[in-house]
Amino acid sequence: MPLALVRDLCDLARWAPNHRRSWPWRFAAFVGPGRARLGDAFAEDLRERSDADEVAVAKTRTKYLRAPAIVVAASAPHSRPEINRENLHAVAAGVQNLLLAATAAGLASFWASPPDNASPRVLSLCGFESGSHIVGVIYLGWPARNVTVPRRPPLEVRIVDE
């Protein structure tokens, strides 16, 4: 996976709307052995949770090896709760930019939820500020096969004109 391509995809996130111009986007890319380090960090934080089972911990340790590049996207913390909420949406919009560009570049992608949105080991490994919120873990790679796009139900838009 060309690192320049991964950097370019992440750079597109900063063009997403950001109401307060707080620039909350935080991205870290994991390739090669770094993917195993990411899995270990998530797994160790998961293990410390009281509800974690060993099967989930073992799966977490290896699942980031499924794609050649893994991107962790997070929102930087803010002291004002309403800005924190807006920033989460700005990061989600940024991830959508990344995903659309990945598709345009011919990549396969998958946006996954992290096992822990505030995993201290992962935040540290990524170099993100304490208190950051992990919005998603994005798998990137070249498609191994064609995938059928799932059908979606029609969307009804209610128009209010009075």
Summary of the structure (lengths in Angstrom):
residues: 162
radius of gyration: 17.1
end to end distance: 52.9
largest distance: 59.2
contacts: 459
relative contact order: 0.21
helix: 44%
strand: 17%
